[in-house]
Each structure stands twice: as C-alpha cells, then as structure tokens.
C-alpha cells in the first residue's frame, strides 16, 4: 500500500462528497455540540506566513452531514445544539470516569425531522442557527486566549443563552409532533 492508498484507506477520503456545507458533531464528548463548515478557501497566518487551505475532510473523530442547502445546514446545527436534544441523548451515552462520553450514532435515534423549507418552525430554527453561528464567529477571536475549550464553551453558551432557549422551545415542538 502506498502513501495515497494508506491515507485513503477503504476510500474514506475519496468518497466524501464536496457539498457546500458540512454539519459536524463529535463522536465523543460530554455534551453534544455541532457546527457548520462551509466549503470555501480559508486564509490564516502561521509563524509569520500567510497560508490558504481549501476543502475540508472529516476525520475519524467527527460525524458529518453534507448539504448544498444553507438553510438546512443551519436548521440541523440548531437542532443538534439544542439542550433538549442533548438531554435526550444522555441516557444513551456510555459513561466514563468523568460522566457521559460517547455520542457516535446515538443521536440518530432521536426522531429529528428532515428539514422542510415550508415549515415555519424549521425556518425559524434555521434563522436562529445562522444568528448563533454569526455570533460565535464574532466571539471566537476574543476567546482564543481562553484557558480551556470548556471555558470557551461556557462563555459561548452564556452569550447565546436566550437564543438557545428559543431554539429549545422550537425543537421541543418538533419532537412532540413526531
């Protein structure tokens, strides 16, 4: 096996599609969290050099859903970041020394409705998801010097508290309808 074959073991890289949006969540974490990665070039500074990267490949520690529909991506990210979805997931998670750990595909057992652009609740969740994403993008540069990822998450949750409450109310309505 050469280097390219090894990197693409069982075609796990080459079979990944290139849709415009990837909605990600971790395989293992105490709390379910989600984000959107947009397929566009990213520029950043590294050791005094400007670097531009293109494309995104999901590695073994995250699951992802791809879509070309921006509203669908924000809807799903909002639902996955809802406190009620995390609460429903807790009894299904394996437990480690420090509490709930693995998420893997357990989240797929929660009856999350497929995005419907004509549903007002779905549209509202999509808009809330986009608003929260934009707010986090504004906050992150200030939080990069934070003590830990947990501290950063707490600060973000505190900043998004009212929006997460709105999201949670809408997700409860969606899940009750299922």
C-alpha positions as CSV (number, residue, x, y, z in Angstrom):
1,X,0.0,0.0,0.0
2,X,1.5,3.4,-1.0
3,X,1.0,6.6,1.0
4,X,-2.0,7.8,-1.0
5,X,-3.7,4.4,-0.6
6,X,-3.0,4.5,3.1
7,X,-4.4,8.0,3.5
8,X,-7.5,6.9,1.6
9,X,-7.9,3.6,3.4
10,X,-11.2,2.0,2.4
11,X,-11.8,5.1,0.3
12,X,-12.9,7.1,3.4
13,X,-11.5,10.3,2.0
14,X,-12.2,9.9,-1.7
15,X,-15.9,9.0,-1.1
16,X,-16.5,12.2,0.9
17,X,-18.7,14.5,-1.2
18,X,-18.0,18.1,-1.8
19,X,-21.3,19.7,-0.8
20,X,-21.1,23.3,0.1
21,X,-22.0,22.8,3.8
22,X,-20.9,20.1,6.3
23,X,-22.8,19.9,9.6
24,X,-20.4,18.3,12.1
25,X,-20.7,16.8,15.6
26,X,-18.1,14.9,17.6
27,X,-18.0,11.1,18.1
28,X,-17.2,11.5,21.8
29,X,-18.0,14.4,24.2
30,X,-19.8,15.0,27.4
31,X,-22.2,17.4,25.6
32,X,-23.5,17.2,22.1
33,X,-22.4,20.2,20.0
34,X,-22.5,21.0,16.4
35,X,-21.1,23.4,13.9
36,X,-21.1,24.1,10.1
37,X,-18.1,24.1,7.9
38,X,-18.5,25.9,4.6
39,X,-16.6,24.6,1.7
40,X,-14.6,27.7,0.8
41,X,-10.9,28.7,1.0
42,X,-9.6,29.8,4.4
43,X,-6.6,32.1,4.9
44,X,-4.7,32.4,8.1
45,X,-1.3,33.4,9.5
46,X,1.1,30.7,10.8
47,X,4.5,31.6,12.1
48,X,4.6,34.8,10.0
49,X,3.5,33.1,6.8
50,X,0.1,33.5,5.1
51,X,-1.5,30.1,4.5
52,X,-4.5,29.3,2.4
53,X,-6.3,26.0,2.6
54,X,-9.1,24.6,0.5
55,X,-11.6,21.9,1.2
56,X,-12.4,20.1,4.4
57,X,-12.1,16.4,5.2
58,X,-13.9,15.0,8.1
59,X,-11.6,12.8,10.1
60,X,-12.3,9.8,12.4
61,X,-13.4,11.9,15.4
62,X,-16.5,13.5,13.9
63,X,-19.6,12.7,12.0
64,X,-21.0,14.9,9.4
65,X,-24.0,15.6,7.2
66,X,-23.5,17.3,3.8
67,X,-25.9,19.6,2.1
68,X,-25.9,22.2,-0.6
69,X,-28.8,23.9,1.2
70,X,-27.6,26.6,3.6
71,X,-30.9,26.8,5.5
72,X,-30.9,23.0,6.0
73,X,-27.4,23.2,7.4
74,X,-28.3,25.9,9.9
75,X,-31.5,24.1,10.9
76,X,-29.7,20.9,11.7
77,X,-26.9,22.7,13.6
78,X,-29.5,24.5,15.7
79,X,-31.4,21.2,16.4
80,X,-28.2,19.4,17.4
81,X,-27.1,22.3,19.7
82,X,-30.5,22.3,21.4
83,X,-30.3,21.5,25.1
84,X,-33.3,19.1,24.8
85,X,-31.6,17.0,22.2
86,X,-28.5,16.8,24.5
87,X,-30.8,15.9,27.4
88,X,-32.5,13.1,25.3
89,X,-29.0,11.8,24.3
90,X,-27.7,11.5,27.9
91,X,-29.3,8.1,28.8
92,X,-28.0,6.6,25.6
93,X,-24.4,7.7,26.1
94,X,-21.8,5.4,27.6
95,X,-20.3,6.7,30.8
96,X,-16.7,7.1,31.7
97,X,-14.9,8.2,34.8
98,X,-16.0,11.9,34.2
99,X,-19.5,11.2,33.1
100,X,-21.2,10.7,29.7
101,X,-18.8,10.2,26.9
102,X,-19.6,8.6,23.5
103,X,-22.2,10.1,21.1
104,X,-21.4,8.3,17.9
105,X,-24.6,7.5,16.0
106,X,-26.8,7.5,19.1
107,X,-28.0,11.0,18.1
108,X,-29.6,9.4,15.0
109,X,-32.0,7.5,17.4
110,X,-33.6,10.9,18.3
111,X,-36.5,11.5,15.8
112,X,-35.2,14.7,14.3
113,X,-37.5,15.7,11.4
114,X,-35.9,16.2,8.0
115,X,-35.7,19.9,7.0
116,X,-38.8,21.2,5.4
117,X,-38.4,24.7,3.9
118,X,-42.2,25.3,4.1
119,X,-42.4,24.6,7.8
120,X,-42.3,27.9,9.8
121,X,-40.6,26.2,12.8
122,X,-37.9,24.8,10.5
123,X,-37.4,28.2,9.0
124,X,-37.2,29.8,12.5
125,X,-34.6,27.2,13.6
126,X,-32.6,27.9,10.5
127,X,-32.5,31.6,11.2
128,X,-31.6,31.1,14.8
129,X,-28.8,28.7,13.8
130,X,-27.4,31.3,11.4
131,X,-27.7,34.0,14.0
132,X,-25.8,31.9,16.6
133,X,-23.2,30.9,14.1
134,X,-22.5,34.6,13.2
135,X,-22.4,35.5,16.9
136,X,-19.8,32.7,17.7
137,X,-17.7,33.9,14.7
138,X,-17.6,37.3,16.3
139,X,-16.8,36.0,19.7
140,X,-14.1,33.5,18.8
141,X,-11.2,35.9,18.1
142,X,-11.7,37.3,21.6
143,X,-11.9,33.8,23.2
144,X,-8.9,32.2,21.5
145,X,-6.8,33.1,24.6
146,X,-9.2,31.3,26.8
147,X,-7.9,28.9,29.5
148,X,-9.5,25.8,28.0
149,X,-12.1,24.6,25.5
150,X,-14.5,24.0,28.3
151,X,-14.1,27.6,29.5
152,X,-14.7,28.8,25.9
153,X,-17.8,26.7,25.6
154,X,-19.2,28.1,28.8
155,X,-18.6,31.7,27.7
156,X,-20.3,31.0,24.3
157,X,-23.3,29.3,26.0
158,X,-23.7,32.2,28.3
159,X,-23.6,34.6,25.4
160,X,-26.2,32.6,23.4
161,X,-28.4,31.7,26.4
162,X,-31.6,33.5,25.2
163,X,-31.2,32.2,21.6
164,X,-30.6,28.6,22.9
165,X,-33.8,28.9,24.9
166,X,-35.7,29.9,21.8
167,X,-34.1,27.0,19.9
168,X,-35.0,24.6,22.6
169,X,-38.7,25.7,22.6
170,X,-39.0,25.1,18.9
171,X,-37.1,21.8,19.0
172,X,-39.5,20.5,21.7
173,X,-42.4,21.4,19.4
174,X,-40.8,19.4,16.6
175,X,-40.0,16.4,18.7
176,X,-43.5,16.3,20.2
177,X,-45.0,16.4,16.7
178,X,-43.1,13.2,15.7
